[in-house]
Amino acid sequence: MLTVRELTKRYGDTTAVDALTFDVRPGRVTGFLGPNGAGKSTAVRLLLGLDRPTSGSALVNGRRYTDLPRPEREVGALLDGGAAHPGRSARAHLLALVRATGLPRRRVDEVLGTVGLTDVADRRVGGFSLGMRQRLGIAAALLGDPGVLVFDEPVNGLDIDGVRWVRRLMRDLADEGRTVFVSSHLMSEMQQIADRLVVVGGGRLVADAPMAELIDAWSHARTVVRTPDPGPLTAWLRDRGVPGRRVDVEQGPDGELRIQGARPEEVGDAAHGAGARVHALYREEASLEQAYLELTEGTARHTASGSGGTRGADAAPGGNGGEKTEEYR
Amino acid sequence: MKATTTTGTDAHTPSGPGADSGAGSETGHGEGSPSALRSLGRAVAMEWTKAASLRTTWWCLGLALVAMAVFAVLMGVTKAQEVTDNPDAASGISSTMLVSQGVFYLVQFAVVTLAALTATGEFSGRGASSTLLAVPRRGRVLAARSLVAAGFGFTIGAAATALGIGILRLVIGGLAPVDAGGAVGTVLASGVCMALFAVMFTGIGTALRSTAGTIAVGFLVLLGLPMVMQLSGLQVVNDLSAVLPGPAGIEFYALGDVGFYTAPVDGPINLATVVGWTAAASIVGAAEFRVRDA
């Protein structure tokens, strides 16, 4: 269980983490999503007592990390690539950690086996691939068999097999009742892994909700129509619309209209009614990735730009705009 | 809140099934927190494991011994030549003096380098986070690191000095006889002084977090600065150089027989001077380590 309250970290004038408040509960995988530079790693380092918060608190099982009597048995963490000295062997790296914590020595071989590094245990970490280093970092996190696991960008540098393995590992750890907190900058990755999402942008909390709820809220579909007669169609849709629903019409480039709240067939009927010629008519789904990027990067832009105008970028490649959203899991 | 099951990741491990069964629950979740001394012992074990598993550690040790060996042979041959040219020169030859100069000019910089690497090595590669996750108390990490560095410092100082004395005995044993008591004294004294220097530069390295910077400070404080101060015509400045750790150290481990001017002070005061510098560096290192983000 992780408890973050009003957590803030400033470096001079920059606020890396801005009054973050959220909980991470056991038994599920909680994703920590945000673009690069959103303050994810800083928040994780604050949580683990590596950096000091400017204000607020971040607690592990109700205590600050530095106050835990046996931190290795309560929390395991993977931080930027495992952070092992390149001149040391994987085994020596883990052995040093085991000695520091008084864990039994056999844990070294056990976790090496778990992550599949037994064969290269005596090779120096400097010669490891990024993926092997990630595995070593995960091995270190598992040493104390902790109830809370924090992974900072665990799939970075992993090949497909490695990515699948990490997903399975996190799922199993959560199913065993552990608290699993995983950061990533990729929504698509989070969709595969997380049950719940904590989303940050610019150091601030953007969302804290179950995955399914965010998918519902974010995957907005809209109808795009290209017509040489935008005026009459817009007027028709505004005046009559679709019964029982709010219809928003946004003017795009080249006589394109983007319509929210009406399905293509309804827009087609409206065009027929309005006597507007239709050159193209299709349904477009904004991907989750896009929705999340707009939410996190464009907090300022969103509130400033209001309607229309600058949002054109998200439908840029002609009619192909908006990928189909991937199915969940 | 805590999972009591095992790590149980067996079904999907690349190493095959059952790799991890039953491990976690036996690792003593029920134990209370260990005593401070025990925790320090564990932190020392960690630092020792880390230092011993790096080649550079052993390179520093080897380099110190090789440097001393070369220095002793060179000095021995030189002195022998001097005596051949002028038999009266024989009376001024002292093994203790020659060996202590070898420590002063060469060996102590191997110690500085080793301490600098131990103290700063983890800050460049983010390794500090894995250490601090295992041992979150920073004072404990620094104390453990200092103790391990002191062990290496003592070993390097004592071993190099003993080696130097042995070589000089082989080369010019007839000209400069060494009494056993003096030999043991200087071996132990240079061990102690190198241990203190190792602790001092572990502290400085922790404060600076830069390997090159720490080594540069080492050259400056131990050799450069005192030499420049002694170049000055002012006797006050010249004498003041004796309070720097380099000259105070050699005065201590050469047992007063330095062979060049250090200062008008003799005896245990020099050890006290080195201890003072070491304490100051440790305090600065500890304060910096405690306050600054890892």
Chai-1 contact restraints between the chains, C-beta under 6 A:
chainA,res_idxA,chainB,res_idxB,connection_type,confidence,min_distance_angstrom,max_distance_angstrom,comment,restraint_id
A,M1,B,M1,contact,1.0,0.0,6.0,A-B,restraint_1
A,P26,B,M1,contact,1.0,0.0,6.0,A-B,restraint_2
A,G49,B,P136,contact,1.0,0.0,6.0,A-B,restraint_3
A,L50,B,S129,contact,1.0,0.0,6.0,A-B,restraint_4
A,L50,B,L132,contact,1.0,0.0,6.0,A-B,restraint_5
A,L50,B,A294,contact,1.0,0.0,6.0,A-B,restraint_6
A,D51,B,D293,contact,1.0,0.0,6.0,A-B,restraint_7
A,T66,B,P136,contact,1.0,0.0,6.0,A-B,restraint_8
A,P69,B,S33,contact,1.0,0.0,6.0,A-B,restraint_9
A,P71,B,P136,contact,1.0,0.0,6.0,A-B,restraint_10
A,R73,B,H29,contact,1.0,0.0,6.0,A-B,restraint_11
A,A77,B,L133,contact,1.0,0.0,6.0,A-B,restraint_12
A,L79,B,S129,contact,1.0,0.0,6.0,A-B,restraint_13
A,D80,B,R126,contact,1.0,0.0,6.0,A-B,restraint_14
A,A83,B,R126,contact,1.0,0.0,6.0,A-B,restraint_15
A,A83,B,G127,contact,1.0,0.0,6.0,A-B,restraint_16
A,A83,B,S129,contact,1.0,0.0,6.0,A-B,restraint_17
A,A83,B,S130,contact,1.0,0.0,6.0,A-B,restraint_18
A,H85,B,G127,contact,1.0,0.0,6.0,A-B,restraint_19
A,G87,B,L54,contact,1.0,0.0,6.0,A-B,restraint_20
A,R88,B,S53,contact,1.0,0.0,6.0,A-B,restraint_21
A,A92,B,S53,contact,1.0,0.0,6.0,A-B,restraint_22
A,L95,B,T49,contact,1.0,0.0,6.0,A-B,restraint_23
A,A96,B,M46,contact,1.0,0.0,6.0,A-B,restraint_24
A,A96,B,T49,contact,1.0,0.0,6.0,A-B,restraint_25
A,A96,B,K50,contact,1.0,0.0,6.0,A-B,restraint_26
A,L97,B,A134,contact,1.0,0.0,6.0,A-B,restraint_27
A,R99,B,A45,contact,1.0,0.0,6.0,A-B,restraint_28
A,R99,B,M46,contact,1.0,0.0,6.0,A-B,restraint_29
A,R99,B,T49,contact,1.0,0.0,6.0,A-B,restraint_30
A,A100,B,R42,contact,1.0,0.0,6.0,A-B,restraint_31
A,A100,B,A43,contact,1.0,0.0,6.0,A-B,restraint_32
A,A100,B,M46,contact,1.0,0.0,6.0,A-B,restraint_33
A,A100,B,A134,contact,1.0,0.0,6.0,A-B,restraint_34
A,A100,B,V135,contact,1.0,0.0,6.0,A-B,restraint_35
A,T101,B,A134,contact,1.0,0.0,6.0,A-B,restraint_36
A,G102,B,R42,contact,1.0,0.0,6.0,A-B,restraint_37
A,L103,B,T27,contact,1.0,0.0,6.0,A-B,restraint_38
A,E110,B,D20,contact,1.0,0.0,6.0,A-B,restraint_39
A,E110,B,A23,contact,1.0,0.0,6.0,A-B,restraint_40
A,G113,B,S15,contact,1.0,0.0,6.0,A-B,restraint_41
A,G113,B,A19,contact,1.0,0.0,6.0,A-B,restraint_42
A,T114,B,T9,contact,1.0,0.0,6.0,A-B,restraint_43
A,T114,B,T13,contact,1.0,0.0,6.0,A-B,restraint_44
A,T114,B,A19,contact,1.0,0.0,6.0,A-B,restraint_45
A,T114,B,D20,contact,1.0,0.0,6.0,A-B,restraint_46
A,G116,B,P14,contact,1.0,0.0,6.0,A-B,restraint_47
A,G116,B,S15,contact,1.0,0.0,6.0,A-B,restraint_48
A,T118,B,S15,contact,1.0,0.0,6.0,A-B,restraint_49
A,L142,B,T7,contact,1.0,0.0,6.0,A-B,restraint_50
A,D145,B,T7,contact,1.0,0.0,6.0,A-B,restraint_51
A,D145,B,G24,contact,1.0,0.0,6.0,A-B,restraint_52
A,D145,B,T27,contact,1.0,0.0,6.0,A-B,restraint_53
A,G147,B,K2,contact,1.0,0.0,6.0,A-B,restraint_54
A,G147,B,A3,contact,1.0,0.0,6.0,A-B,restraint_55
A,R168,B,H12,contact,1.0,0.0,6.0,A-B,restraint_56
A,L169,B,T9,contact,1.0,0.0,6.0,A-B,restraint_57
A,D172,B,T9,contact,1.0,0.0,6.0,A-B,restraint_58
A,E176,B,A3,contact,1.0,0.0,6.0,A-B,restraint_59
A,E176,B,T5,contact,1.0,0.0,6.0,A-B,restraint_60
A,E176,B,G8,contact,1.0,0.0,6.0,A-B,restraint_61
A,G177,B,A3,contact,1.0,0.0,6.0,A-B,restraint_62
A,R178,B,A3,contact,1.0,0.0,6.0,A-B,restraint_63
